[in-house]
Amino acid sequence: MTMSARVTSAFWMSAYVRRVFVEGAFAAVVRRGSEEAGAIFVIVDRLDGTADLYSQAPQSAFGDQRPRDRLFMRVMEAAERPDLSKRIESELRFDPDLWLVEIEERTGRSFLETIDPDKL
């Protein structure tokens, strides 16, 4: 059985930022994490005072199957900035090697492959 190597977080992030720009939105890496395997969080700023937060779906959600690409799940929707900041601070205490990218997209497009956390 051959397992394909997963791309590094740094490589994935670089490709993701390019994709966001190609789609006509703006992206900025707010925090650089571990180059090899840092967890990735994405903030989608709707430019109306609210934002959505996405995190990588936990590997335990896939059982023996390993997805080909990173999958994400929305963990906060239309959140106010103070609430979003508290959540990010909490995540940073748990994992100081995480990546954080923020995109500006009025309609809330995340450009991520997502799963429904209720189906985990």
Biopython code that builds the backbone (N, CA, C, O; Angstrom):
import numpy as np
from Bio.PDB.StructureBuilder import StructureBuilder

atoms = [
    (1, "MET", "N", (0.848, -1.185, 0.000)),
    (1, "MET", "CA", (0.000, 0.000, 0.000)),
    (1, "MET", "C", (0.886, 1.238, 0.000)),
    (1, "MET", "O", (1.781, 1.358, 0.837)),
    (2, "THR", "N", (0.652, 2.140, -0.910)),
    (2, "THR", "CA", (1.436, 3.354, -1.024)),
    (2, "THR", "C", (0.631, 4.522, -0.490)),
    (2, "THR", "O", (-0.526, 4.720, -0.859)),
    (3, "MET", "N", (1.260, 5.293, 0.385)),
    (3, "MET", "CA", (0.594, 6.492, 0.901)),
    (3, "MET", "C", (1.268, 7.711, 0.286)),
    (3, "MET", "O", (2.494, 7.821, 0.289)),
    (4, "SER", "N", (0.478, 8.604, -0.229)),
    (4, "SER", "CA", (1.056, 9.823, -0.779)),
    (4, "SER", "C", (1.384, 10.779, 0.362)),
    (4, "SER", "O", (0.678, 10.852, 1.368)),
    (5, "ALA", "N", (2.454, 11.489, 0.175)),
    (5, "ALA", "CA", (2.873, 12.447, 1.199)),
    (5, "ALA", "C", (1.961, 13.671, 1.149)),
    (5, "ALA", "O", (1.568, 14.137, 0.080)),
    (6, "ARG", "N", (1.649, 14.159, 2.298)),
    (6, "ARG", "CA", (0.817, 15.350, 2.389)),
    (6, "ARG", "C", (1.715, 16.572, 2.211)),
    (6, "ARG", "O", (2.841, 16.598, 2.707)),
    (7, "VAL", "N", (1.221, 17.569, 1.513)),
    (7, "VAL", "CA", (2.018, 18.779, 1.327)),
    (7, "VAL", "C", (2.170, 19.492, 2.666)),
    (7, "VAL", "O", (1.327, 19.354, 3.553)),
    (8, "THR", "N", (3.238, 20.245, 2.801)),
    (8, "THR", "CA", (3.486, 20.959, 4.046)),
    (8, "THR", "C", (2.459, 22.077, 4.225)),
    (8, "THR", "O", (1.828, 22.525, 3.268)),
    (9, "SER", "N", (2.311, 22.508, 5.461)),
    (9, "SER", "CA", (1.389, 23.613, 5.748)),
    (9, "SER", "C", (1.816, 24.869, 5.016)),
    (9, "SER", "O", (0.969, 25.600, 4.504)),
    (10, "ALA", "N", (3.120, 25.137, 4.956)),
    (10, "ALA", "CA", (3.624, 26.333, 4.284)),
    (10, "ALA", "C", (3.274, 26.307, 2.794)),
    (10, "ALA", "O", (2.838, 27.315, 2.238)),
    (11, "PHE", "N", (3.467, 25.160, 2.154)),
    (11, "PHE", "CA", (3.160, 25.025, 0.730)),
    (11, "PHE", "C", (1.661, 25.172, 0.498)),
    (11, "PHE", "O", (1.238, 25.883, -0.414)),
    (12, "TRP", "N", (0.852, 24.496, 1.326)),
    (12, "TRP", "CA", (-0.594, 24.569, 1.178)),
    (12, "TRP", "C", (-1.067, 26.014, 1.332)),
    (12, "TRP", "O", (-1.895, 26.490, 0.556)),
    (13, "MET", "N", (-0.534, 26.703, 2.338)),
    (13, "MET", "CA", (-0.944, 28.083, 2.603)),
    (13, "MET", "C", (-0.607, 28.989, 1.424)),
    (13, "MET", "O", (-1.412, 29.838, 1.039)),
    (14, "SER", "N", (0.568, 28.812, 0.856)),
    (14, "SER", "CA", (0.970, 29.615, -0.290)),
    (14, "SER", "C", (0.012, 29.413, -1.458)),
    (14, "SER", "O", (-0.404, 30.380, -2.096)),
    (15, "ALA", "N", (-0.337, 28.162, -1.740)),
    (15, "ALA", "CA", (-1.269, 27.866, -2.829)),
    (15, "ALA", "C", (-2.663, 28.424, -2.531)),
    (15, "ALA", "O", (-3.335, 28.934, -3.427)),
    (16, "TYR", "N", (-3.090, 28.328, -1.278)),
    (16, "TYR", "CA", (-4.408, 28.823, -0.888)),
    (16, "TYR", "C", (-4.505, 30.342, -1.075)),
    (16, "TYR", "O", (-5.489, 30.845, -1.617)),
    (17, "VAL", "N", (-3.491, 31.055, -0.628)),
    (17, "VAL", "CA", (-3.495, 32.518, -0.775)),
    (17, "VAL", "C", (-3.559, 32.901, -2.252)),
    (17, "VAL", "O", (-4.291, 33.818, -2.625)),
    (18, "ARG", "N", (-2.805, 32.211, -3.080)),
    (18, "ARG", "CA", (-2.862, 32.489, -4.528)),
    (18, "ARG", "C", (-4.272, 32.244, -5.069)),
    (18, "ARG", "O", (-4.785, 33.037, -5.859)),
    (19, "ARG", "N", (-4.890, 31.153, -4.644)),
    (19, "ARG", "CA", (-6.243, 30.843, -5.115)),
    (19, "ARG", "C", (-7.226, 31.943, -4.734)),
    (19, "ARG", "O", (-8.050, 32.353, -5.552)),
    (20, "VAL", "N", (-7.143, 32.420, -3.501)),
    (20, "VAL", "CA", (-8.038, 33.488, -3.048)),
    (20, "VAL", "C", (-7.892, 34.719, -3.941)),
    (20, "VAL", "O", (-8.891, 35.315, -4.345)),
    (21, "PHE", "N", (-6.647, 35.102, -4.251)),
    (21, "PHE", "CA", (-6.421, 36.261, -5.118)),
    (21, "PHE", "C", (-6.964, 36.023, -6.524)),
    (21, "PHE", "O", (-7.561, 36.923, -7.115)),
    (22, "VAL", "N", (-6.764, 34.823, -7.064)),
    (22, "VAL", "CA", (-7.275, 34.494, -8.391)),
    (22, "VAL", "C", (-8.791, 34.613, -8.425)),
    (22, "VAL", "O", (-9.357, 35.013, -9.442)),
    (23, "GLU", "N", (-9.454, 34.270, -7.325)),
    (23, "GLU", "CA", (-10.919, 34.341, -7.242)),
    (23, "GLU", "C", (-11.424, 35.769, -7.011)),
    (23, "GLU", "O", (-12.632, 35.998, -6.953)),
    (24, "GLY", "N", (-10.498, 36.732, -6.880)),
    (24, "GLY", "CA", (-10.891, 38.136, -6.752)),
    (24, "GLY", "C", (-11.049, 38.645, -5.340)),
    (24, "GLY", "O", (-11.566, 39.744, -5.136)),
    (25, "ALA", "N", (-10.619, 37.876, -4.364)),
    (25, "ALA", "CA", (-10.689, 38.316, -2.965)),
    (25, "ALA", "C", (-9.271, 38.651, -2.488)),
    (25, "ALA", "O", (-8.298, 38.448, -3.214)),
    (26, "PHE", "N", (-9.170, 39.157, -1.283)),
    (26, "PHE", "CA", (-7.879, 39.510, -0.684)),
    (26, "PHE", "C", (-7.560, 38.540, 0.445)),
    (26, "PHE", "O", (-8.445, 38.155, 1.208)),
    (27, "ALA", "N", (-6.301, 38.149, 0.549)),
    (27, "ALA", "CA", (-5.865, 37.249, 1.621)),
    (27, "ALA", "C", (-4.558, 37.740, 2.204)),
    (27, "ALA", "O", (-3.704, 38.270, 1.492)),
    (28, "ALA", "N", (-4.409, 37.559, 3.514)),
    (28, "ALA", "CA", (-3.160, 37.903, 4.189)),
    (28, "ALA", "C", (-2.872, 36.862, 5.256)),
    (28, "ALA", "O", (-3.744, 36.510, 6.050)),
    (29, "VAL", "N", (-1.640, 36.376, 5.266)),
    (29, "VAL", "CA", (-1.225, 35.461, 6.319)),
    (29, "VAL", "C", (-0.962, 36.316, 7.558)),
    (29, "VAL", "O", (-0.052, 37.145, 7.570)),
    (30, "VAL", "N", (-1.763, 36.108, 8.589)),
    (30, "VAL", "CA", (-1.682, 36.896, 9.816)),
    (30, "VAL", "C", (-0.658, 36.296, 10.773)),
    (30, "VAL", "O", (-0.004, 37.014, 11.529)),
    (31, "ARG", "N", (-0.527, 34.976, 10.732)),
    (31, "ARG", "CA", (0.412, 34.292, 11.629)),
    (31, "ARG", "C", (0.970, 33.078, 10.908)),
    (31, "ARG", "O", (0.231, 32.242, 10.387)),
    (32, "ARG", "N", (2.294, 33.003, 10.895)),
    (32, "ARG", "CA", (2.967, 31.841, 10.309)),
    (32, "ARG", "C", (3.215, 30.818, 11.400)),
    (32, "ARG", "O", (3.752, 31.137, 12.460)),
    (33, "GLY", "N", (2.822, 29.597, 11.130)),
    (33, "GLY", "CA", (3.010, 28.513, 12.089)),
    (33, "GLY", "C", (4.146, 27.610, 11.680)),
    (33, "GLY", "O", (5.065, 28.026, 10.975)),
    (34, "SER", "N", (4.078, 26.383, 12.124)),
    (34, "SER", "CA", (5.080, 25.388, 11.784)),
    (34, "SER", "C", (5.068, 25.144, 10.279)),
    (34, "SER", "O", (4.016, 24.880, 9.696)),
    (35, "GLU", "N", (6.233, 25.235, 9.658)),
    (35, "GLU", "CA", (6.350, 25.055, 8.205)),
    (35, "GLU", "C", (5.841, 23.693, 7.755)),
    (35, "GLU", "O", (5.201, 23.586, 6.709)),
    (36, "GLU", "N", (6.116, 22.665, 8.525)),
    (36, "GLU", "CA", (5.812, 21.303, 8.103)),
    (36, "GLU", "C", (4.370, 20.880, 8.364)),
    (36, "GLU", "O", (3.705, 20.352, 7.473)),
    (37, "ALA", "N", (3.886, 21.110, 9.582)),
    (37, "ALA", "CA", (2.595, 20.515, 9.933)),
    (37, "ALA", "C", (1.738, 21.384, 10.839)),
    (37, "ALA", "O", (0.901, 20.860, 11.574)),
    (38, "GLY", "N", (1.920, 22.675, 10.806)),
    (38, "GLY", "CA", (1.103, 23.532, 11.659)),
    (38, "GLY", "C", (-0.361, 23.497, 11.251)),
    (38, "GLY", "O", (-0.682, 23.474, 10.063)),
    (39, "ALA", "N", (-1.247, 23.492, 12.239)),
    (39, "ALA", "CA", (-2.688, 23.543, 11.964)),
    (39, "ALA", "C", (-3.020, 24.877, 11.298)),
    (39, "ALA", "O", (-2.366, 25.889, 11.549)),
    (40, "ILE", "N", (-4.033, 24.863, 10.456)),
    (40, "ILE", "CA", (-4.403, 26.055, 9.686)),
    (40, "ILE", "C", (-5.800, 26.509, 10.089)),
    (40, "ILE", "O", (-6.741, 25.716, 10.140)),
    (41, "PHE", "N", (-5.910, 27.795, 10.373)),
    (41, "PHE", "CA", (-7.191, 28.434, 10.658)),
    (41, "PHE", "C", (-7.403, 29.544, 9.641)),
    (41, "PHE", "O", (-6.458, 30.234, 9.260)),
    (42, "VAL", "N", (-8.634, 29.714, 9.207)),
    (42, "VAL", "CA", (-8.978, 30.709, 8.195)),
    (42, "VAL", "C", (-10.100, 31.578, 8.727)),
    (42, "VAL", "O", (-11.139, 31.080, 9.160)),
    (43, "ILE", "N", (-9.880, 32.881, 8.690)),
    (43, "ILE", "CA", (-10.917, 33.857, 9.034)),
    (43, "ILE", "C", (-11.447, 34.425, 7.721)),
    (43, "ILE", "O", (-10.672, 34.868, 6.873)),
    (44, "VAL", "N", (-12.768, 34.411, 7.557)),
    (44, "VAL", "CA", (-13.402, 35.032, 6.404)),
    (44, "VAL", "C", (-14.124, 36.274, 6.906)),
    (44, "VAL", "O", (-15.199, 36.191, 7.500)),
    (45, "ASP", "N", (-13.511, 37.421, 6.656)),
    (45, "ASP", "CA", (-14.086, 38.703, 7.061)),
    (45, "ASP", "C", (-15.103, 39.122, 6.011)),
    (45, "ASP", "O", (-14.768, 39.321, 4.844)),
    (46, "ARG", "N", (-16.355, 39.252, 6.449)),
    (46, "ARG", "CA", (-17.433, 39.606, 5.524)),
    (46, "ARG", "C", (-17.536, 41.115, 5.301)),
    (46, "ARG", "O", (-18.408, 41.583, 4.568)),
    (47, "LEU", "N", (-16.648, 41.865, 5.933)),
    (47, "LEU", "CA", (-16.585, 43.316, 5.764)),
    (47, "LEU", "C", (-17.851, 44.026, 6.227)),
    (47, "LEU", "O", (-18.162, 45.125, 5.769)),
    (48, "ASP", "N", (-18.579, 43.385, 7.141)),
    (48, "ASP", "CA", (-19.781, 44.000, 7.717)),
    (48, "ASP", "C", (-19.705, 43.977, 9.249)),
    (48, "ASP", "O", (-20.710, 44.183, 9.930)),
    (49, "GLY", "N", (-18.514, 43.727, 9.777)),
    (49, "GLY", "CA", (-18.338, 43.646, 11.225)),
    (49, "GLY", "C", (-18.383, 42.223, 11.755)),
    (49, "GLY", "O", (-18.166, 41.998, 12.946)),
    (50, "THR", "N", (-18.666, 41.248, 10.875)),
    (50, "THR", "CA", (-18.702, 39.855, 11.300)),
    (50, "THR", "C", (-17.717, 39.039, 10.467)),
    (50, "THR", "O", (-17.269, 39.459, 9.401)),
    (51, "ALA", "N", (-17.401, 37.866, 10.990)),
    (51, "ALA", "CA", (-16.480, 36.973, 10.282)),
    (51, "ALA", "C", (-16.794, 35.528, 10.630)),
    (51, "ALA", "O", (-17.380, 35.234, 11.672)),
    (52, "ASP", "N", (-16.395, 34.638, 9.740)),
    (52, "ASP", "CA", (-16.507, 33.200, 9.975)),
    (52, "ASP", "C", (-15.110, 32.673, 10.268)),
    (52, "ASP", "O", (-14.117, 33.216, 9.784)),
    (53, "LEU", "N", (-15.040, 31.616, 11.061)),
    (53, "LEU", "CA", (-13.761, 30.985, 11.374)),
    (53, "LEU", "C", (-13.831, 29.529, 10.968)),
    (53, "LEU", "O", (-14.778, 28.820, 11.308)),
    (54, "TYR", "N", (-12.820, 29.090, 10.237)),
    (54, "TYR", "CA", (-12.703, 27.700, 9.800)),
    (54, "TYR", "C", (-11.451, 27.092, 10.410)),
    (54, "TYR", "O", (-10.421, 27.754, 10.535)),
    (55, "SER", "N", (-11.551, 25.831, 10.785)),
    (55, "SER", "CA", (-10.381, 25.088, 11.255)),
    (55, "SER", "C", (-10.310, 23.781, 10.466)),
    (55, "SER", "O", (-11.291, 23.335, 9.871)),
    (56, "GLN", "N", (-9.137, 23.193, 10.482)),
    (56, "GLN", "CA", (-8.995, 21.903, 9.827)),
    (56, "GLN", "C", (-9.867, 20.889, 10.554)),
    (56, "GLN", "O", (-9.960, 20.897, 11.781)),
    (57, "ALA", "N", (-10.491, 20.034, 9.796)),
    (57, "ALA", "CA", (-11.287, 18.966, 10.388)),
    (57, "ALA", "C", (-10.334, 17.990, 11.074)),
    (57, "ALA", "O", (-9.250, 17.720, 10.558)),
    (58, "PRO", "N", (-10.729, 17.462, 12.229)),
    (58, "PRO", "CA", (-9.838, 16.538, 12.945)),
    (58, "PRO", "C", (-9.628, 15.251, 12.153)),
    (58, "PRO", "O", (-10.556, 14.733, 11.533)),
    (59, "GLN", "N", (-8.412, 14.748, 12.182)),
    (59, "GLN", "CA", (-8.084, 13.511, 11.465)),
    (59, "GLN", "C", (-8.950, 12.342, 11.934)),
    (59, "GLN", "O", (-9.250, 11.435, 11.157)),
    (60, "SER", "N", (-9.347, 12.365, 13.197)),
    (60, "SER", "CA", (-10.174, 11.276, 13.731)),
    (60, "SER", "C", (-11.518, 11.173, 13.013)),
    (60, "SER", "O", (-12.188, 10.145, 13.104)),
    (61, "ALA", "N", (-11.914, 12.217, 12.307)),
    (61, "ALA", "CA", (-13.193, 12.223, 11.605)),
    (61, "ALA", "C", (-13.186, 11.321, 10.375)),
    (61, "ALA", "O", (-14.245, 11.016, 9.826)),
    (62, "PHE", "N", (-12.012, 10.895, 9.943)),
    (62, "PHE", "CA", (-11.917, 10.159, 8.698)),
    (62, "PHE", "C", (-11.683, 8.669, 8.878)),
    (62, "PHE", "O", (-11.612, 7.939, 7.888)),
    (63, "GLY", "N", (-11.562, 8.201, 10.099)),
    (63, "GLY", "CA", (-11.324, 6.781, 10.334)),
    (63, "GLY", "C", (-10.060, 6.328, 9.638)),
    (63, "GLY", "O", (-9.011, 6.958, 9.766)),
    (64, "ASP", "N", (-10.160, 5.227, 8.893)),
    (64, "ASP", "CA", (-9.008, 4.700, 8.171)),
    (64, "ASP", "C", (-8.743, 5.436, 6.864)),
    (64, "ASP", "O", (-7.657, 5.328, 6.294)),
    (65, "GLN", "N", (-9.733, 6.184, 6.392)),
    (65, "GLN", "CA", (-9.555, 6.925, 5.147)),
    (65, "GLN", "C", (-8.871, 8.239, 5.430)),
    (65, "GLN", "O", (-9.237, 8.954, 6.363)),
    (66, "ARG", "N", (-7.890, 8.553, 4.635)),
    (66, "ARG", "CA", (-7.201, 9.827, 4.786)),
    (66, "ARG", "C", (-7.536, 10.671, 3.564)),
    (66, "ARG", "O", (-7.267, 10.252, 2.438)),
    (67, "PRO", "N", (-8.114, 11.848, 3.760)),
    (67, "PRO", "CA", (-8.484, 12.661, 2.604)),
    (67, "PRO", "C", (-7.247, 13.088, 1.823)),
    (67, "PRO", "O", (-6.159, 13.235, 2.380)),
    (68, "ARG", "N", (-7.437, 13.283, 0.534)),
    (68, "ARG", "CA", (-6.324, 13.675, -0.333)),
    (68, "ARG", "C", (-5.859, 15.092, -0.022)),
    (68, "ARG", "O", (-4.666, 15.383, -0.096)),
    (69, "ASP", "N", (-6.768, 15.952, 0.318)),
    (69, "ASP", "CA", (-6.436, 17.339, 0.635)),
    (69, "ASP", "C", (-6.962, 17.662, 2.027)),
    (69, "ASP", "O", (-7.713, 16.886, 2.619)),
    (70, "ARG", "N", (-6.567, 18.790, 2.525)),
    (70, "ARG", "CA", (-7.055, 19.209, 3.829)),
    (70, "ARG", "C", (-8.542, 19.538, 3.732)),
    (70, "ARG", "O", (-8.987, 20.176, 2.778)),
    (71, "LEU", "N", (-9.293, 19.102, 4.718)),
    (71, "LEU", "CA", (-10.707, 19.437, 4.820)),
    (71, "LEU", "C", (-10.880, 20.359, 6.013)),
    (71, "LEU", "O", (-10.168, 20.243, 7.011)),
    (72, "PHE", "N", (-11.827, 21.270, 5.903)),
    (72, "PHE", "CA", (-12.064, 22.258, 6.949)),
    (72, "PHE", "C", (-13.509, 22.195, 7.399)),
    (72, "PHE", "O", (-14.374, 21.649, 6.714)),
    (73, "MET", "N", (-13.748, 22.765, 8.563)),
    (73, "MET", "CA", (-15.117, 22.898, 9.053)),
    (73, "MET", "C", (-15.261, 24.292, 9.662)),
    (73, "MET", "O", (-14.335, 24.830, 10.269)),
    (74, "ARG", "N", (-16.456, 24.858, 9.478)),
    (74, "ARG", "CA", (-16.726, 26.187, 10.043)),
    (74, "ARG", "C", (-17.004, 26.006, 11.525)),
    (74, "ARG", "O", (-17.901, 25.256, 11.910)),
    (75, "VAL", "N", (-16.226, 26.701, 12.361)),
    (75, "VAL", "CA", (-16.402, 26.590, 13.805)),
    (75, "VAL", "C", (-17.069, 27.823, 14.409)),
    (75, "VAL", "O", (-17.550, 27.778, 15.541)),
    (76, "MET", "N", (-17.099, 28.927, 13.657)),
    (76, "MET", "CA", (-17.830, 30.131, 14.074)),
    (76, "MET", "C", (-18.416, 30.759, 12.815)),
    (76, "MET", "O", (-17.764, 30.822, 11.773)),
    (77, "GLU", "N", (-19.659, 31.221, 12.933)),
    (77, "GLU", "CA", (-20.322, 31.834, 11.786)),
    (77, "GLU", "C", (-20.858, 33.206, 12.179)),
    (77, "GLU", "O", (-21.499, 33.365, 13.218)),
    (78, "ALA", "N", (-20.584, 34.194, 11.326)),
    (78, "ALA", "CA", (-21.035, 35.577, 11.548)),
    (78, "ALA", "C", (-20.712, 36.047, 12.968)),
    (78, "ALA", "O", (-21.541, 36.664, 13.637)),
    (79, "ALA", "N", (-19.503, 35.743, 13.406)),
    (79, "ALA", "CA", (-19.074, 36.091, 14.767)),
    (79, "ALA", "C", (-18.607, 37.540, 14.832)),
    (79, "ALA", "O", (-18.076, 38.092, 13.868)),
    (80, "GLU", "N", (-18.820, 38.130, 15.987)),
    (80, "GLU", "CA", (-18.293, 39.469, 16.242)),
    (80, "GLU", "C", (-16.787, 39.347, 16.496)),
    (80, "GLU", "O", (-16.322, 38.312, 16.974)),
    (81, "ARG", "N", (-16.034, 40.386, 16.181)),
    (81, "ARG", "CA", (-14.571, 40.356, 16.320)),
    (81, "ARG", "C", (-14.083, 39.984, 17.727)),
    (81, "ARG", "O", (-13.166, 39.169, 17.838)),
    (82, "PRO", "N", (-14.646, 40.537, 18.798)),
    (82, "PRO", "CA", (-14.149, 40.157, 20.131)),
    (82, "PRO", "C", (-14.284, 38.657, 20.404)),
    (82, "PRO", "O", (-13.390, 38.052, 20.995)),
    (83, "ASP", "N", (-15.406, 38.051, 19.975)),
    (83, "ASP", "CA", (-15.610, 36.618, 20.167)),
    (83, "ASP", "C", (-14.621, 35.812, 19.333)),
    (83, "ASP", "O", (-14.084, 34.803, 19.790)),
    (84, "LEU", "N", (-14.392, 36.265, 18.118)),
    (84, "LEU", "CA", (-13.444, 35.597, 17.236)),
    (84, "LEU", "C", (-12.028, 35.671, 17.817)),
    (84, "LEU", "O", (-11.289, 34.687, 17.792)),
    (85, "SER", "N", (-11.664, 36.823, 18.329)),
    (85, "SER", "CA", (-10.333, 37.004, 18.927)),
    (85, "SER", "C", (-10.131, 36.095, 20.135)),
    (85, "SER", "O", (-9.053, 35.527, 20.317)),
    (86, "LYS", "N", (-11.162, 35.958, 20.954)),
    (86, "LYS", "CA", (-11.079, 35.059, 22.113)),
    (86, "LYS", "C", (-10.848, 33.628, 21.673)),
    (86, "LYS", "O", (-10.042, 32.914, 22.270)),
    (87, "ARG", "N", (-11.551, 33.203, 20.633)),
    (87, "ARG", "CA", (-11.400, 31.831, 20.143)),
    (87, "ARG", "C", (-9.979, 31.597, 19.606)),
    (87, "ARG", "O", (-9.368, 30.563, 19.874)),
    (88, "ILE", "N", (-9.470, 32.562, 18.853)),
    (88, "ILE", "CA", (-8.106, 32.436, 18.305)),
    (88, "ILE", "C", (-7.085, 32.394, 19.436)),
    (88, "ILE", "O", (-6.156, 31.587, 19.395)),
    (89, "GLU", "N", (-7.243, 33.251, 20.447)),
    (89, "GLU", "CA", (-6.335, 33.230, 21.597)),
    (89, "GLU", "C", (-6.357, 31.874, 22.286)),
    (89, "GLU", "O", (-5.312, 31.364, 22.689)),
    (90, "SER", "N", (-7.526, 31.294, 22.421)),
    (90, "SER", "CA", (-7.655, 29.975, 23.029)),
    (90, "SER", "C", (-6.943, 28.915, 22.188)),
    (90, "SER", "O", (-6.242, 28.061, 22.731)),
    (91, "GLU", "N", (-7.118, 28.966, 20.878)),
    (91, "GLU", "CA", (-6.456, 28.018, 19.982)),
    (91, "GLU", "C", (-4.938, 28.177, 20.055)),
    (91, "GLU", "O", (-4.209, 27.186, 20.009)),
    (92, "LEU", "N", (-4.463, 29.409, 20.167)),
    (92, "LEU", "CA", (-3.018, 29.657, 20.262)),
    (92, "LEU", "C", (-2.430, 29.108, 21.554)),
    (92, "LEU", "O", (-1.286, 28.651, 21.563)),
    (93, "ARG", "N", (-3.185, 29.143, 22.638)),
    (93, "ARG", "CA", (-2.697, 28.552, 23.890)),
    (93, "ARG", "C", (-2.554, 27.044, 23.746)),
    (93, "ARG", "O", (-1.639, 26.443, 24.308)),
    (94, "PHE", "N", (-3.459, 26.440, 22.994)),
    (94, "PHE", "CA", (-3.434, 24.995, 22.776)),
    (94, "PHE", "C", (-2.356, 24.609, 21.760)),
    (94, "PHE", "O", (-1.667, 23.604, 21.938)),
    (95, "ASP", "N", (-2.209, 25.408, 20.689)),
    (95, "ASP", "CA", (-1.262, 25.105, 19.617)),
    (95, "ASP", "C", (-0.579, 26.385, 19.136)),
    (95, "ASP", "O", (-1.090, 27.066, 18.247)),
    (96, "PRO", "N", (0.587, 26.715, 19.729)),
    (96, "PRO", "CA", (1.279, 27.946, 19.334)),
    (96, "PRO", "C", (1.896, 27.884, 17.937)),
    (96, "PRO", "O", (2.410, 28.892, 17.452)),
    (97, "ASP", "N", (1.856, 26.722, 17.279)),
    (97, "ASP", "CA", (2.430, 26.575, 15.938)),
    (97, "ASP", "C", (1.406, 26.700, 14.822)),
    (97, "ASP", "O", (1.696, 26.337, 13.682)),
    (98, "LEU", "N", (0.218, 27.203, 15.121)),
    (98, "LEU", "CA", (-0.821, 27.272, 14.104)),
    (98, "LEU", "C", (-0.592, 28.408, 13.112)),
    (98, "LEU", "O", (0.076, 29.399, 13.403)),
    (99, "TRP", "N", (-1.164, 28.226, 11.948)),
    (99, "TRP", "CA", (-1.195, 29.247, 10.904)),
    (99, "TRP", "C", (-2.549, 29.952, 10.967)),
    (99, "TRP", "O", (-3.565, 29.343, 11.304)),
    (100, "LEU", "N", (-2.547, 31.241, 10.639)),
    (100, "LEU", "CA", (-3.797, 31.992, 10.580)),
    (100, "LEU", "C", (-3.771, 32.866, 9.339)),
    (100, "LEU", "O", (-2.862, 33.674, 9.151)),
    (101, "VAL", "N", (-4.770, 32.696, 8.501)),
    (101, "VAL", "CA", (-4.904, 33.530, 7.308)),
    (101, "VAL", "C", (-6.265, 34.196, 7.366)),
    (101, "VAL", "O", (-7.253, 33.597, 7.791)),
    (102, "GLU", "N", (-6.296, 35.436, 6.935)),
    (102, "GLU", "CA", (-7.558, 36.170, 6.912)),
    (102, "GLU", "C", (-7.853, 36.577, 5.482)),
    (102, "GLU", "O", (-6.995, 37.110, 4.778)),
    (103, "ILE", "N", (-9.086, 36.313, 5.067)),
    (103, "ILE", "CA", (-9.492, 36.755, 3.744)),
    (103, "ILE", "C", (-10.657, 37.726, 3.879)),
    (103, "ILE", "O", (-11.443, 37.653, 4.824)),
    (104, "GLU", "N", (-10.749, 38.627, 2.925)),
    (104, "GLU", "CA", (-11.850, 39.581, 2.886)),
    (104, "GLU", "C", (-12.749, 39.189, 1.721)),
    (104, "GLU", "O", (-12.331, 39.202, 0.563)),
    (105, "GLU", "N", (-13.985, 38.842, 2.047)),
    (105, "GLU", "CA", (-14.916, 38.359, 1.028)),
    (105, "GLU", "C", (-16.339, 38.647, 1.501)),
    (105, "GLU", "O", (-16.864, 37.962, 2.380)),
    (106, "ARG", "N", (-16.950, 39.660, 0.912)),
    (106, "ARG", "CA", (-18.273, 40.119, 1.355)),
    (106, "ARG", "C", (-19.335, 39.025, 1.384)),
    (106, "ARG", "O", (-20.197, 39.036, 2.263)),
    (107, "THR", "N", (-19.294, 38.093, 0.458)),
    (107, "THR", "CA", (-20.330, 37.064, 0.398)),
    (107, "THR", "C", (-20.013, 35.858, 1.276)),
    (107, "THR", "O", (-20.833, 34.948, 1.392)),
    (108, "GLY", "N", (-18.839, 35.841, 1.891)),
    (108, "GLY", "CA", (-18.489, 34.771, 2.822)),
    (108, "GLY", "C", (-17.880, 33.534, 2.191)),
    (108, "GLY", "O", (-17.765, 32.501, 2.851)),
    (109, "ARG", "N", (-17.482, 33.617, 0.914)),
    (109, "ARG", "CA", (-16.833, 32.454, 0.294)),
    (109, "ARG", "C", (-15.510, 32.179, 1.006)),
    (109, "ARG", "O", (-14.731, 33.096, 1.270)),
    (110, "SER", "N", (-15.271, 30.919, 1.309)),
    (110, "SER", "CA", (-14.029, 30.561, 2.011)),
    (110, "SER", "C", (-12.991, 29.959, 1.084)),
    (110, "SER", "O", (-11.806, 29.942, 1.419)),
    (111, "PHE", "N", (-13.406, 29.465, -0.074)),
    (111, "PHE", "CA", (-12.510, 28.813, -1.026)),
    (111, "PHE", "C", (-11.859, 27.568, -0.428)),
    (111, "PHE", "O", (-10.758, 27.185, -0.825)),
    (112, "LEU", "N", (-12.540, 26.940, 0.525)),
    (112, "LEU", "CA", (-12.041, 25.740, 1.202)),
    (112, "LEU", "C", (-12.946, 24.561, 0.900)),
    (112, "LEU", "O", (-14.130, 24.730, 0.607)),
    (113, "GLU", "N", (-12.378, 23.368, 0.973)),
    (113, "GLU", "CA", (-13.188, 22.162, 0.910)),
    (113, "GLU", "C", (-13.647, 21.909, 2.343)),
    (113, "GLU", "O", (-12.825, 21.674, 3.228)),
    (114, "THR", "N", (-14.962, 21.956, 2.572)),
    (114, "THR", "CA", (-15.484, 21.879, 3.934)),
    (114, "THR", "C", (-16.342, 20.640, 4.152)),
    (114, "THR", "O", (-16.867, 20.037, 3.216)),
    (115, "ILE", "N", (-16.461, 20.290, 5.430)),
    (115, "ILE", "CA", (-17.363, 19.229, 5.858)),
    (115, "ILE", "C", (-18.267, 19.799, 6.936)),
    (115, "ILE", "O", (-17.928, 20.789, 7.584)),
    (116, "ASP", "N", (-19.395, 19.182, 7.119)),
    (116, "ASP", "CA", (-20.350, 19.597, 8.131)),
    (116, "ASP", "C", (-19.937, 18.977, 9.470)),
    (116, "ASP", "O", (-19.913, 17.752, 9.591)),
    (117, "PRO", "N", (-19.611, 19.799, 10.479)),
    (117, "PRO", "CA", (-19.170, 19.235, 11.760)),
    (117, "PRO", "C", (-20.245, 18.393, 12.448)),
    (117, "PRO", "O", (-19.926, 17.554, 13.291)),
    (118, "ASP", "N", (-21.514, 18.609, 12.098)),
    (118, "ASP", "CA", (-22.591, 17.803, 12.693)),
    (118, "ASP", "C", (-22.592, 16.362, 12.195)),
    (118, "ASP", "O", (-23.220, 15.483, 12.786)),
    (119, "LYS", "N", (-21.878, 16.142, 11.099)),
    (119, "LYS", "CA", (-21.831, 14.788, 10.527)),
    (119, "LYS", "C", (-20.575, 14.017, 10.941)),
    (119, "LYS", "O", (-20.297, 12.940, 10.415)),
    (120, "LEU", "N", (-19.827, 14.576, 11.881)),
    (120, "LEU", "CA", (-18.625, 13.876, 12.360)),
    (120, "LEU", "C", (-18.979, 12.826, 13.363)),
    (120, "LEU", "O", (-18.097, 12.137, 13.874)),
]
sb = StructureBuilder()
sb.init_structure("model")
sb.init_model(0)
sb.init_chain("A")
sb.init_seg("    ")
for serial, (resi, resn, name, xyz) in enumerate(atoms, 1):
    if name == "N":
        sb.init_residue(resn, " ", resi, " ")
    sb.init_atom(name, np.array(xyz, "f"), 0.0, 1.0, " ", f" {name:<3s}", serial, name[0])
structure = sb.get_structure()
